[in-house]
């Protein structure tokens, strides 16, 4: 939860910093997405898992054979590379969403933690819980939608078994994220709405 909160907070701040940087560039508006796409392509050459929605990469993270076969440096850099790629593609004016990348960032964070624990010989033999709880903690915290994400975890897994660890992870991640949110226009409370 703490790791996912930190990565979620980084995702939100980096996303808007990149968006503001592209908006301030003194170049034609139509050129900005081309520059962003070129930069995403460069990142994708090093870490192909950042390209597209990333759901295919989540599938890889859920398979222990593929996860263990992936070089450790790629597993560790994947959440950071996905943050950069999402900011560059959408922040430059390209199309896309922030939900899928948020789930990939959280899942990749969980997978990286499992991989490090496995390497140290202290992790469980099943990384699926790490990936799913990571996805829930990261996006639940930065979207300020913990209950919706908990329901999604139950639906995704078809079980209630991961709800207790997901609750703890989301609570810790929300504490780390604080008031930061991926939705810039999100209001703090209902009374703030006109």
Backbone as a chain_set.jsonl record, in Angstrom:
{"seq": "XXXXXXXXXXXXXXXXXXXXXXXXXXXXXXXXXXXXXXXXXXXXXXXXXXXXXXXXXXXXXXXXXXXXXXXXXXXXXXXXXXXXXXXXXXXXXXXXXXXXXXXXXXXXXXXXXXXXXXXXXXXXXXXXXXXXXXXXXXXXXXXXXXXXXXXXXXXXXXXXXXXXXXXXXXXXXXXXXXXXXXXXXXXXXXXXXX", "coords": {"N": [[0.805, -1.199, 0.0], [1.926, 1.249, 0.781], [4.005, 1.558, -1.083], [2.508, 1.558, -3.47], [0.954, 3.816, -3.04], [2.933, 5.794, -3.069], [3.873, 5.534, -5.724], [1.492, 6.081, -7.052], [1.057, 8.724, -6.311], [3.302, 9.867, -7.522], [2.628, 9.288, -10.173], [0.333, 10.914, -10.581], [1.37, 13.544, -10.106], [3.506, 13.677, -11.966], [2.136, 13.245, -14.362], [0.514, 15.589, -14.636], [2.495, 17.525, -14.573], [3.924, 16.971, -16.907], [1.858, 17.377, -18.757], [1.352, 20.154, -18.399], [3.821, 21.138, -19.19], [3.901, 20.45, -21.936], [1.722, 22.001, -22.781], [2.758, 24.526, -22.507], [4.682, 24.719, -24.453], [6.048, 26.488, -27.196], [4.994, 25.715, -29.803], [3.167, 24.578, -32.708], [-0.092, 23.326, -31.971], [-0.833, 20.858, -33.097], [1.558, 19.561, -33.466], [2.499, 18.772, -31.047], [1.365, 16.213, -30.065], [2.711, 14.528, -31.826], [5.39, 14.824, -31.076], [5.16, 13.825, -28.468], [4.371, 11.183, -29.067], [6.653, 10.277, -30.389], [8.491, 10.331, -28.29], [7.279, 8.447, -26.57], [7.525, 6.19, -28.149], [10.304, 5.891, -28.107], [10.689, 5.24, -25.401], [9.239, 2.881, -25.406], [10.828, 1.269, -27.01], [12.835, 0.472, -25.299], [11.409, -0.627, -23.135], [9.008, -2.538, -23.909], [6.536, -3.145, -22.714], [5.197, -0.839, -21.965], [3.765, 0.17, -24.014], [0.636, 0.773, -25.657], [-2.501, -0.09, -24.041], [-1.668, -1.557, -21.877], [-2.812, -3.705, -20.695], [-2.155, -6.204, -21.66], [0.36, -6.486, -20.62], [-0.239, -6.66, -17.921], [-1.423, -9.158, -17.927], [0.857, -10.695, -18.406], [2.222, -10.201, -16.03], [0.635, -11.604, -14.296], [1.247, -14.211, -14.775], [3.371, -16.466, -13.408], [5.609, -17.75, -14.572], [6.298, -16.187, -16.812], [6.72, -13.76, -15.522], [8.916, -14.321, -13.871], [10.752, -14.878, -15.844], [11.15, -12.466, -17.069], [13.538, -9.886, -17.291], [14.908, -8.554, -14.271], [15.423, -5.784, -14.071], [13.656, -4.689, -15.908], [11.183, -5.33, -14.786], [11.343, -3.795, -12.455], [11.557, -1.196, -13.475], [9.259, -0.866, -14.957], [6.788, 0.319, -13.769], [7.569, 3.035, -13.533], [8.289, 3.667, -16.155], [5.808, 3.362, -17.395], [4.396, 5.429, -16.21], [5.789, 7.623, -17.299], [5.335, 7.182, -20.078], [2.533, 7.362, -20.244], [2.075, 9.998, -19.391], [3.47, 11.36, -21.419], [2.092, 10.574, -23.773], [-0.699, 11.205, -23.393], [-0.545, 13.682, -22.135], [0.657, 15.233, -24.075], [-1.341, 15.752, -25.782], [-2.37, 13.673, -27.126], [-4.595, 10.837, -27.57], [-6.266, 8.819, -25.119], [-6.594, 7.062, -21.982], [-6.657, 7.328, -18.345], [-7.249, 5.444, -16.496], [-6.637, 2.692, -17.184], [-3.736, 2.792, -17.449], [-3.206, 3.507, -14.752], [-3.989, 1.205, -13.415], [-2.157, -0.605, -14.484], [0.256, 0.486, -13.551], [-0.045, 0.165, -10.769], [-0.356, -2.666, -10.639], [2.1, -3.459, -11.713], [3.79, -2.436, -9.787], [3.1, -4.006, -7.572], [3.904, -6.494, -8.626], [6.647, -6.056, -8.888], [7.398, -5.78, -6.199], [6.759, -8.354, -5.296], [8.541, -9.814, -6.835], [11.024, -8.949, -5.84], [10.796, -9.834, -3.182], [10.598, -12.555, -3.665], [13.085, -13.023, -4.77], [14.646, -12.566, -2.531], [13.893, -14.703, -1.077], [11.752, -14.651, 0.691], [9.186, -14.286, -0.124], [5.799, -15.191, -1.084], [4.688, -18.036, -3.037], [2.909, -17.316, -4.92], [2.167, -14.765, -6.999], [-0.085, -13.431, -7.81], [-1.889, -12.237, -5.983], [-0.365, -10.061, -5.122], [-0.19, -8.522, -7.454], [-2.903, -7.928, -8.043], [-3.808, -6.654, -5.665], [-2.015, -4.544, -5.687], [-2.866, -3.169, -7.998], [-5.403, -2.337, -7.138], [-4.773, -0.766, -4.869], [-3.169, 1.328, -5.876], [-4.768, 2.669, -7.908], [-7.182, 3.048, -6.518], [-6.429, 4.797, -4.514], [-5.339, 7.128, -5.848], [-7.489, 7.926, -7.358], [-9.3, 8.511, -5.48], [-11.33, 6.735, -4.868], [-11.955, 4.425, -3.152], [-13.897, 2.483, -2.352], [-15.262, 1.782, -4.683], [-13.167, 0.597, -6.099], [-12.592, -1.554, -4.418], [-14.918, -3.072, -4.749], [-14.538, -3.691, -7.392], [-12.273, -5.335, -7.213], [-13.35, -7.568, -5.935], [-15.113, -8.373, -7.924], [-13.361, -8.831, -10.105], [-11.798, -10.966, -9.188], [-13.647, -12.818, -8.422], [-14.031, -13.571, -5.861], [-14.003, -13.07, -2.307], [-11.697, -13.136, -0.933], [-9.415, -11.51, -1.277], [-10.208, -9.072, -0.36], [-9.705, -8.163, 2.425], [-6.747, -7.768, 2.489], [-6.622, -5.925, 0.388], [-8.137, -3.792, 1.37], [-6.527, -2.875, 3.491], [-4.207, -2.195, 2.058], [-5.192, -0.203, 0.305], [-5.994, 1.719, 2.171], [-3.514, 2.429, 3.334], [-2.224, 3.37, 1.025], [-3.913, 5.515, 0.359], [-3.419, 7.175, 2.516], [-0.748, 7.881, 2.005], [-1.045, 9.135, -0.498], [-2.741, 11.288, 0.079], [-4.215, 14.452, -0.427], [-3.706, 14.592, -3.095], [-4.671, 13.877, -6.447], [-5.597, 12.026, -9.383], [-7.504, 13.076, -10.92], [-7.879, 16.153, -11.827], [-9.951, 18.045, -11.687], [-11.545, 17.086, -9.714], [-13.627, 17.435, -6.936], [-13.198, 18.139, -3.451], [-15.22, 17.632, -1.564], [-18.77, 17.114, -1.379], [-20.094, 19.508, -0.742], [-18.539, 21.423, -1.948], [-19.34, 21.582, -4.518], [-20.892, 23.462, -7.073]], "CA": [[0.0, 0.0, 0.0], [2.797, 2.427, 0.84], [4.689, 1.654, -2.376], [1.522, 1.94, -4.483], [0.605, 5.208, -2.789], [4.037, 6.634, -3.554], [3.867, 5.503, -7.194], [0.285, 6.782, -7.474], [1.307, 10.167, -6.147], [4.23, 10.216, -8.599], [1.857, 9.237, -11.423], [-0.506, 12.103, -10.667], [2.161, 14.773, -10.244], [4.252, 13.633, -13.231], [1.169, 13.384, -15.449], [0.134, 16.982, -14.813], [3.694, 18.305, -14.878], [4.184, 16.764, -18.342], [0.77, 18.05, -19.475], [1.596, 21.599, -18.34], [5.014, 21.422, -20.001], [3.507, 20.417, -23.347], [0.836, 23.138, -23.042], [3.556, 25.758, -22.542], [5.619, 24.713, -25.588], [5.662, 27.449, -28.239], [4.923, 25.027, -31.091], [1.763, 24.348, -33.08], [-0.793, 22.33, -31.156], [-0.848, 19.575, -33.793], [2.885, 18.949, -33.433], [2.743, 18.253, -29.689], [1.177, 14.761, -29.955], [3.755, 13.845, -32.593], [6.568, 14.782, -30.201], [4.852, 12.887, -27.392], [4.405, 9.836, -29.634], [8.054, 9.942, -30.644], [9.103, 10.031, -26.992], [6.718, 7.174, -26.094], [8.167, 5.154, -28.965], [11.66, 5.686, -27.592], [10.552, 4.498, -24.144], [8.755, 1.561, -25.776], [11.93, 0.461, -27.543], [13.555, -0.102, -24.162], [10.484, -1.408, -22.304], [7.81, -2.654, -24.746], [5.32, -3.28, -21.919], [4.535, 0.44, -21.729], [2.988, 0.547, -25.187], [-0.765, 0.381, -25.631], [-3.218, 0.072, -22.773], [-0.899, -2.213, -20.84], [-3.517, -4.865, -20.154], [-1.369, -7.385, -22.017], [1.465, -6.564, -19.654], [-0.816, -7.161, -16.674], [-1.563, -10.613, -18.112], [2.194, -11.265, -18.215], [2.532, -10.117, -14.603], [-0.159, -12.602, -13.592], [1.802, -15.538, -15.065], [4.657, -16.492, -12.703], [6.72, -18.148, -15.456], [6.705, -15.015, -17.589], [7.232, -12.737, -14.606], [10.266, -14.716, -13.454], [11.626, -14.861, -17.019], [11.404, -11.073, -17.439], [14.681, -9.348, -16.544], [14.531, -7.815, -13.065], [15.46, -4.339, -14.29], [12.423, -4.305, -16.608], [10.1, -5.399, -13.798], [11.483, -2.66, -11.533], [11.364, 0.079, -14.173], [7.972, -0.81, -15.655], [5.841, 1.344, -13.3], [8.082, 4.375, -13.841], [8.197, 3.848, -17.605], [4.388, 3.534, -17.736], [4.063, 6.798, -15.799], [6.347, 8.522, -18.318], [4.658, 6.975, -21.356], [1.165, 7.885, -20.148], [2.178, 11.456, -19.382], [3.901, 11.835, -22.74], [1.085, 10.356, -24.809], [-1.927, 11.97, -23.139], [-0.171, 15.056, -21.804], [1.024, 15.963, -25.286], [-2.549, 16.009, -26.56], [-2.819, 12.431, -27.745], [-5.788, 10.265, -26.948], [-6.039, 7.711, -24.2], [-7.222, 7.204, -20.677], [-5.765, 7.257, -17.196], [-7.627, 4.308, -15.666], [-5.819, 1.528, -17.552], [-2.358, 2.969, -16.986], [-3.16, 3.466, -13.294], [-4.059, -0.202, -13.024], [-0.882, -1.217, -14.866], [1.276, 1.0, -12.629], [-0.244, -0.521, -9.493], [-0.051, -4.088, -10.807], [3.546, -3.597, -11.9], [4.412, -2.187, -8.482], [2.905, -5.242, -6.815], [4.75, -7.541, -9.209], [8.044, -5.756, -8.548], [7.594, -6.121, -4.789], [6.77, -9.816, -5.199], [9.787, -10.312, -7.444], [12.103, -8.682, -4.889], [10.616, -10.746, -2.047], [10.917, -13.895, -4.171], [14.539, -13.051, -4.913], [15.199, -12.642, -1.178], [13.458, -15.959, -0.484], [10.761, -14.441, 1.74], [7.872, -14.066, -0.72], [4.943, -16.339, -1.338], [4.886, -18.626, -4.363], [1.85, -16.822, -5.792], [2.277, -13.318, -7.144], [-1.348, -12.869, -8.272], [-2.429, -11.337, -4.957], [0.427, -8.828, -5.137], [-0.555, -7.746, -8.642], [-4.283, -7.438, -7.918], [-3.865, -5.685, -4.566], [-1.293, -3.368, -6.165], [-3.746, -2.43, -8.905], [-6.457, -1.712, -6.333], [-4.215, 0.258, -3.983], [-2.699, 2.487, -6.645], [-5.829, 3.464, -8.515], [-8.153, 3.427, -5.495], [-5.915, 5.957, -3.78], [-5.197, 8.357, -6.638], [-8.8, 8.329, -7.863], [-10.133, 8.755, -4.304], [-12.503, 5.871, -5.057], [-11.566, 3.14, -2.571], [-14.976, 1.493, -2.295], [-15.485, 1.313, -6.049], [-12.074, -0.295, -6.458], [-12.769, -2.786, -3.646], [-15.941, -3.85, -5.45], [-13.917, -4.178, -8.625], [-11.4, -6.457, -6.839], [-14.218, -8.724, -5.708], [-15.634, -8.782, -9.222], [-12.26, -9.366, -10.921], [-11.297, -12.229, -8.666], [-14.744, -13.735, -8.163], [-13.851, -14.035, -4.491], [-13.833, -12.021, -1.298], [-10.463, -13.437, -0.198], [-8.434, -10.426, -1.354], [-10.736, -7.808, 0.175], [-8.978, -7.631, 3.593], [-5.461, -7.124, 2.175], [-6.855, -4.766, -0.474], [-8.578, -2.688, 2.234], [-5.361, -2.349, 4.206], [-3.312, -1.563, 1.079], [-5.811, 1.039, -0.165], [-5.934, 2.691, 3.268], [-2.133, 2.926, 3.411], [-1.955, 4.155, -0.19], [-4.659, 6.77, 0.466], [-2.69, 8.004, 3.477], [0.43, 8.405, 1.305], [-1.487, 10.024, -1.582], [-3.301, 12.505, 0.668], [-5.167, 15.201, -1.253], [-3.329, 14.476, -4.504], [-5.604, 13.057, -7.214], [-5.352, 11.957, -10.823], [-8.56, 13.869, -11.541], [-7.587, 17.522, -11.42], [-11.165, 18.808, -11.401], [-12.303, 16.407, -8.667], [-13.867, 18.267, -5.762], [-12.881, 17.491, -2.194], [-16.446, 17.156, -0.914], [-20.009, 17.451, -2.092], [-20.451, 20.909, -0.494], [-17.741, 22.28, -2.83], [-19.944, 21.593, -5.843], [-21.878, 24.551, -7.255]], "C": [[0.848, 1.263, 0.0], [3.498, 2.638, -0.502], [3.719, 2.112, -3.464], [1.056, 3.375, -4.285], [1.673, 6.154, -3.303], [4.062, 6.685, -5.081], [2.625, 6.206, -7.736], [0.447, 8.285, -7.385], [2.265, 10.668, -7.231], [3.509, 10.254, -9.942], [1.051, 10.521, -11.597], [0.319, 13.367, -10.899], [2.932, 14.805, -11.562], [3.317, 13.849, -14.414], [0.836, 14.852, -15.692], [1.333, 17.885, -15.076], [4.019, 18.186, -16.376], [3.122, 17.469, -19.176], [0.998, 19.555, -19.518], [2.812, 21.995, -19.178], [4.67, 21.436, -21.482], [2.619, 21.607, -23.696], [1.621, 24.44, -23.184], [4.523, 25.813, -23.727], [5.142, 25.668, -26.679], [5.693, 26.812, -29.638], [3.463, 24.805, -31.435], [1.157, 23.175, -32.303], [-0.778, 20.94, -31.783], [0.484, 18.852, -33.764], [3.151, 18.286, -32.076], [2.5, 16.744, -29.572], [2.222, 13.963, -30.742], [5.038, 13.741, -31.774], [6.366, 13.798, -29.054], [4.92, 11.447, -27.882], [5.813, 9.375, -29.922], [8.762, 9.57, -29.342], [8.582, 8.706, -26.42], [7.337, 6.022, -26.87], [9.574, 4.854, -28.488], [11.633, 4.905, -26.282], [10.146, 3.06, -24.445], [9.82, 0.667, -26.39], [12.703, -0.22, -26.418], [12.67, -1.039, -23.348], [9.16, -1.512, -23.065], [6.501, -2.754, -23.97], [4.584, -1.982, -21.674], [3.63, 0.835, -22.889], [1.558, 0.038, -25.084], [-1.391, 0.594, -24.264], [-2.449, -0.531, -21.613], [-1.581, -3.436, -20.264], [-2.799, -6.163, -20.505], [-0.21, -7.581, -21.056], [0.962, -7.052, -18.295], [-1.001, -8.672, -16.762], [-0.216, -11.308, -17.912], [2.556, -11.273, -16.737], [1.779, -11.162, -13.789], [0.337, -14.031, -13.828], [3.193, -15.624, -14.436], [5.836, -16.896, -13.594], [7.225, -16.966, -16.267], [7.316, -13.943, -16.7], [8.655, -13.063, -14.163], [11.251, -14.698, -14.619], [11.964, -13.444, -17.474], [12.592, -10.561, -16.639], [14.229, -8.44, -15.398], [14.495, -6.319, -13.308], [14.206, -3.858, -15.023], [11.25, -4.31, -15.631], [10.147, -4.184, -12.868], [11.207, -1.316, -12.201], [9.99, 0.234, -14.814], [7.004, 0.229, -15.087], [6.286, 2.769, -13.64], [7.986, 4.672, -15.337], [6.749, 4.054, -18.038], [3.907, 4.921, -17.328], [4.55, 7.784, -16.863], [5.592, 8.402, -19.636], [3.24, 7.537, -21.337], [1.177, 9.411, -20.159], [2.541, 12.012, -20.742], [2.815, 11.675, -23.795], [-0.158, 11.223, -24.587], [-1.607, 13.431, -22.871], [0.217, 15.882, -23.011], [-0.191, 16.292, -26.146], [-3.044, 14.789, -27.294], [-4.03, 11.879, -27.01], [-5.41, 9.101, -26.045], [-6.719, 7.996, -22.885], [-6.199, 7.103, -19.568], [-6.088, 6.079, -16.283], [-6.724, 3.102, -15.944], [-4.371, 1.675, -17.118], [-2.224, 2.951, -15.466], [-3.198, 2.044, -12.768], [-2.741, -0.912, -13.341], [0.224, -0.789, -13.91], [1.163, 0.291, -11.279], [0.095, -1.997, -9.577], [1.437, -4.335, -10.961], [4.301, -3.342, -10.606], [4.289, -3.42, -7.597], [3.787, -6.371, -7.314], [6.22, -7.314, -8.864], [8.337, -6.102, -7.091], [7.634, -7.635, -4.595], [8.084, -10.374, -5.721], [10.969, -10.094, -6.5], [12.013, -9.61, -3.68], [10.971, -12.177, -2.454], [12.423, -14.063, -4.299], [15.218, -13.195, -3.554], [14.793, -13.932, -0.462], [12.415, -15.817, 0.605], [9.345, -14.276, 1.186], [7.093, -15.351, -0.878], [5.239, -16.874, -2.741], [3.877, -18.102, -5.375], [1.885, -15.3, -5.835], [0.955, -12.655, -7.501], [-1.927, -11.885, -7.258], [-1.675, -10.014, -4.939], [0.008, -7.927, -6.293], [-1.942, -7.135, -8.47], [-4.402, -6.394, -6.808], [-3.108, -4.414, -4.955], [-2.139, -2.518, -7.091], [-4.805, -1.665, -8.109], [-5.907, -0.562, -5.503], [-3.815, 1.506, -4.75], [-3.867, 3.307, -7.168], [-6.89, 3.884, -7.505], [-7.724, 4.676, -4.75], [-5.876, 7.211, -4.63], [-6.508, 8.831, -7.239], [-9.736, 8.722, -6.723], [-11.448, 7.981, -4.425], [-12.239, 4.494, -4.457], [-12.661, 2.084, -2.586], [-15.267, 0.941, -3.685], [-14.405, 0.319, -6.456], [-12.165, -1.605, -5.664], [-13.831, -3.676, -4.288], [-15.377, -4.448, -6.736], [-13.002, -5.367, -8.335], [-12.23, -7.714, -6.63], [-14.756, -9.256, -7.025], [-14.553, -9.431, -10.085], [-11.851, -10.755, -10.48], [-12.39, -13.259, -8.467], [-14.71, -14.287, -6.744], [-13.739, -12.826, -3.568], [-12.51, -12.154, -0.551], [-9.459, -12.29, -0.208], [-8.952, -9.098, -0.802], [-9.987, -7.32, 1.416], [-7.602, -7.052, 3.255], [-5.623, -5.907, 1.269], [-7.3, -3.561, 0.344], [-7.4, -2.039, 2.948], [-4.445, -1.601, 3.235], [-3.891, -0.247, 0.58], [-5.762, 2.106, 0.927], [-4.532, 3.284, 3.399], [-1.799, 3.807, 2.207], [-2.668, 5.5, -0.132], [-3.987, 7.722, 1.447], [-1.475, 8.652, 2.802], [0.023, 9.421, 0.242], [-2.03, 11.335, -1.028], [-4.327, 13.156, -0.24], [-4.848, 15.129, -2.741], [-4.316, 13.555, -5.214], [-5.227, 13.072, -8.688], [-6.398, 12.768, -11.587], [-8.46, 15.297, -11.033], [-8.838, 18.308, -11.032], [-12.033, 18.159, -10.328], [-12.417, 17.314, -7.434], [-13.609, 17.464, -4.496], [-14.096, 16.927, -1.478], [-17.65, 17.688, -1.671], [-20.376, 18.933, -1.905], [-19.64, 21.876, -1.351], [-18.347, 22.401, -4.219], [-20.951, 22.726, -5.979], [-23.248, 23.96, -7.507]], "O": [[0.533, 2.23, -0.693], [3.574, 3.762, -0.998], [4.066, 2.958, -4.287], [0.789, 4.077, -5.26], [1.367, 7.188, -3.898], [4.249, 7.752, -5.666], [2.696, 6.862, -8.775], [0.026, 9.023, -8.275], [2.072, 11.747, -7.791], [3.748, 11.147, -10.754], [1.094, 11.142, -12.66], [0.005, 14.166, -11.782], [3.006, 15.85, -12.207], [3.664, 14.553, -15.362], [0.872, 15.312, -16.833], [1.193, 18.912, -15.74], [4.348, 19.177, -17.027], [3.442, 18.09, -20.19], [0.85, 20.169, -20.575], [2.827, 23.059, -19.798], [5.098, 22.332, -22.209], [2.741, 22.168, -24.784], [1.198, 25.349, -23.898], [5.124, 26.858, -23.977], [3.967, 25.658, -27.044], [6.351, 27.327, -30.543], [2.606, 24.839, -30.551], [1.821, 22.176, -32.027], [-0.716, 19.943, -31.064], [0.536, 17.647, -34.012], [3.94, 17.346, -31.984], [3.353, 16.044, -29.026], [2.571, 12.846, -30.358], [5.697, 12.701, -31.773], [7.269, 13.037, -28.706], [5.464, 10.582, -27.194], [6.138, 8.205, -29.72], [9.535, 8.614, -29.297], [9.351, 7.932, -25.85], [7.639, 4.979, -26.289], [9.993, 3.697, -28.466], [12.454, 4.012, -26.072], [10.645, 2.126, -23.817], [9.729, -0.558, -26.303], [13.168, -1.35, -26.568], [13.109, -2.108, -22.922], [8.281, -0.668, -22.889], [5.443, -2.469, -24.532], [3.442, -2.011, -21.216], [2.813, 1.745, -22.753], [1.306, -1.01, -24.489], [-0.884, 1.355, -23.441], [-2.567, -0.062, -20.481], [-1.001, -4.137, -19.435], [-2.833, -7.119, -19.731], [0.151, -8.709, -20.722], [1.669, -7.779, -17.597], [-0.764, -9.387, -15.788], [-0.153, -12.384, -17.317], [3.133, -12.242, -16.243], [2.232, -11.562, -12.717], [-0.107, -14.959, -13.152], [4.107, -14.929, -14.879], [6.953, -16.423, -13.382], [8.432, -16.764, -16.396], [8.299, -13.299, -17.068], [9.503, -12.174, -14.09], [12.451, -14.524, -14.411], [12.948, -13.237, -18.184], [12.655, -10.776, -15.428], [13.287, -7.66, -15.543], [13.606, -5.642, -12.791], [13.742, -2.742, -14.787], [10.421, -3.401, -15.646], [9.108, -3.613, -12.535], [10.684, -0.4, -11.565], [9.596, 1.343, -15.175], [6.429, 0.981, -15.873], [5.461, 3.61, -13.996], [7.646, 5.785, -15.737], [6.485, 4.836, -18.951], [3.096, 5.525, -18.03], [3.807, 8.675, -17.276], [5.247, 9.415, -20.245], [2.797, 8.128, -22.322], [0.381, 10.038, -20.856], [1.984, 13.021, -21.174], [2.637, 12.561, -24.631], [-0.611, 11.901, -25.509], [-2.323, 14.32, -23.333], [0.116, 17.108, -22.979], [-0.079, 17.027, -27.127], [-4.04, 14.861, -28.013], [-4.432, 12.393, -25.966], [-4.355, 8.486, -26.205], [-7.342, 9.042, -22.7], [-5.024, 6.828, -19.811], [-5.301, 5.745, -15.397], [-6.115, 2.559, -15.023], [-3.827, 0.773, -16.481], [-1.236, 2.438, -14.942], [-2.523, 1.715, -11.793], [-2.268, -1.728, -12.55], [1.043, -1.613, -13.502], [2.17, -0.135, -10.714], [0.761, -2.532, -8.69], [1.976, -5.297, -10.413], [5.334, -3.962, -10.355], [5.254, -3.831, -6.951], [4.353, -7.12, -6.519], [6.951, -8.263, -8.582], [9.394, -6.65, -6.78], [8.447, -8.143, -3.822], [8.667, -11.284, -5.132], [11.827, -10.968, -6.377], [13.031, -10.116, -3.205], [11.573, -12.919, -1.678], [12.969, -15.118, -3.976], [16.244, -13.866, -3.436], [15.287, -14.222, 0.627], [12.2, -16.753, 1.374], [8.398, -14.138, 1.961], [7.645, -16.45, -0.816], [5.948, -16.242, -3.524], [3.977, -18.41, -6.562], [1.658, -14.634, -4.825], [0.873, -11.426, -7.498], [-2.405, -10.815, -7.636], [-2.282, -8.958, -4.76], [-0.132, -6.716, -6.128], [-2.131, -5.946, -8.727], [-5.037, -5.357, -7.002], [-3.525, -3.316, -4.586], [-2.138, -1.291, -6.991], [-5.067, -0.492, -8.375], [-6.518, 0.505, -5.442], [-4.096, 2.622, -4.313], [-3.952, 4.506, -6.905], [-7.447, 4.976, -7.624], [-8.553, 5.515, -4.397], [-6.334, 8.264, -4.187], [-6.639, 10.002, -7.595], [-10.84, 9.209, -6.966], [-12.525, 8.499, -4.127], [-12.292, 3.493, -5.172], [-12.379, 0.907, -2.812], [-15.496, -0.259, -3.835], [-14.702, -0.693, -7.09], [-11.842, -2.665, -6.201], [-13.663, -4.893, -4.362], [-15.707, -5.573, -7.111], [-12.955, -6.311, -9.123], [-11.861, -8.795, -7.089], [-14.844, -10.469, -7.215], [-14.795, -10.456, -10.722], [-11.587, -11.624, -11.311], [-12.102, -14.45, -8.352], [-15.287, -15.337, -6.46], [-13.424, -11.716, -3.997], [-12.231, -11.376, 0.361], [-8.722, -12.115, 0.762], [-8.219, -8.109, -0.776], [-9.65, -6.138, 1.467], [-7.3, -5.94, 3.688], [-4.846, -4.957, 1.368], [-6.896, -2.434, 0.057], [-7.288, -0.814, 3.003], [-3.964, -0.511, 3.543], [-3.158, 0.733, 0.444], [-5.514, 3.276, 0.635], [-4.378, 4.495, 3.555], [-1.171, 4.856, 2.35], [-2.101, 6.518, -0.528], [-3.984, 8.935, 1.237], [-1.208, 9.836, 3.007], [0.673, 10.456, 0.095], [-1.797, 12.391, -1.615], [-5.214, 12.481, -0.764], [-5.652, 15.567, -3.564], [-4.75, 12.556, -4.64], [-4.612, 14.022, -9.174], [-6.202, 13.105, -12.755], [-8.91, 15.605, -9.929], [-8.783, 19.151, -10.137], [-13.138, 18.629, -10.06], [-11.429, 17.878, -6.963], [-13.785, 16.246, -4.479], [-14.018, 15.867, -0.856], [-17.542, 18.596, -2.495], [-20.916, 19.548, -2.825], [-20.015, 23.042, -1.473], [-17.914, 23.235, -5.013], [-21.779, 22.928, -5.09], [-24.216, 24.699, -7.686]]}, "num_chains": 1, "name": "protein.A"}
